[in-house]
Amino acid sequence: MGTITAGTAALIQLVNTELANNGTEFVPAIESAMGPFGTSVTGSIKGHPVRLDFGINPANDRRAVNLFDLRTKQVLAERLAVSTFQESITGYPWAVTVAALVLV
């Protein structure tokens, strides 16, 4: 694993709890800042290169999680903008996301 901050590692752990229900996990490689309101982590799921973004909208203080397929440069599922990252992670359609990775 590359350099991952403690706060981001906790979010990745929540993501992996959800992904475990689908028989997989996110393997992080490196974290980078997305300005002052977000973090991006590149890594892989089932060997597929992906980017996991955690963002905060400063206008309404809502949090969202996005998963991008780095091969197709596309978001794999629509994001949820909610009060906490935990809500966004638990509400994200992980089964659809994993299926989309397998199909590509």
DOROGU-12951 format. One record per residue (C-alpha): residue number from 1; x, y, z. Coordinates in steps of 0.5 Angstrom, whole numbers, plus 500, padded with zeros to 3 digits. Example, Ala and Ser with C-alpha at 12.3 -4.5 7.8 and 13.67 -1.06 7.14 Angstrom:
<dolos>
DOLO    i   px   py   pz
DOLO    1  525  491  516
DOLO    2  527  498  514
</dolos>
This chain:
<dolos>
DOLO    i   px   py   pz
DOLO    1  500  500  500
DOLO    2  502  507  498
DOLO    3  502  513  503
DOLO    4  495  514  506
DOLO    5  493  518  511
DOLO    6  489  515  517
DOLO    7  483  519  516
DOLO    8  483  516  508
DOLO    9  485  509  511
DOLO   10  478  509  515
DOLO   11  474  511  509
DOLO   12  477  506  505
DOLO   13  476  501  511
DOLO   14  468  503  510
DOLO   15  469  502  503
DOLO   16  472  495  504
DOLO   17  467  493  509
DOLO   18  461  494  503
DOLO   19  466  491  498
DOLO   20  467  485  502
DOLO   21  459  483  501
DOLO   22  461  483  494
DOLO   23  467  478  495
DOLO   24  472  483  493
DOLO   25  476  489  496
DOLO   26  479  496  494
DOLO   27  487  495  494
DOLO   28  489  502  495
DOLO   29  496  505  492
DOLO   30  497  512  493
DOLO   31  493  518  496
DOLO   32  493  525  493
DOLO   33  489  531  495
DOLO   34  483  534  490
DOLO   35  484  541  493
DOLO   36  482  543  500
DOLO   37  475  539  499
DOLO   38  477  532  497
DOLO   39  482  526  497
DOLO   40  483  521  491
DOLO   41  486  514  492
DOLO   42  488  510  486
DOLO   43  488  503  487
DOLO   44  485  497  484
DOLO   45  479  492  485
DOLO   46  479  485  482
DOLO   47  486  487  479
DOLO   48  482  493  475
DOLO   49  485  500  476
DOLO   50  480  505  479
DOLO   51  480  511  483
DOLO   52  476  512  489
DOLO   53  474  520  490
DOLO   54  472  523  497
DOLO   55  469  530  496
DOLO   56  466  535  500
DOLO   57  461  540  497
DOLO   58  463  547  501
DOLO   59  457  550  498
DOLO   60  452  545  502
DOLO   61  457  541  506
DOLO   62  455  535  503
DOLO   63  459  529  502
DOLO   64  460  524  496
DOLO   65  464  518  494
DOLO   66  465  516  487
DOLO   67  469  510  484
DOLO   68  472  511  477
DOLO   69  474  506  472
DOLO   70  481  508  470
DOLO   71  481  504  463
DOLO   72  475  507  461
DOLO   73  475  514  464
DOLO   74  468  513  467
DOLO   75  464  514  473
DOLO   76  462  507  475
DOLO   77  455  509  479
DOLO   78  452  515  480
DOLO   79  454  518  487
DOLO   80  450  520  493
DOLO   81  451  527  496
DOLO   82  449  526  504
DOLO   83  451  529  510
DOLO   84  457  524  512
DOLO   85  462  520  508
DOLO   86  459  513  512
DOLO   87  452  515  509
DOLO   88  455  516  502
DOLO   89  459  509  502
DOLO   90  453  505  505
DOLO   91  449  508  500
DOLO   92  453  507  494
DOLO   93  451  501  489
DOLO   94  457  497  490
DOLO   95  454  491  487
DOLO   96  453  495  480
DOLO   97  460  498  481
DOLO   98  463  491  481
DOLO   99  459  488  476
DOLO  100  461  494  471
DOLO  101  468  493  472
DOLO  102  467  485  471
DOLO  103  464  487  464
DOLO  104  469  492  462
</dolos>
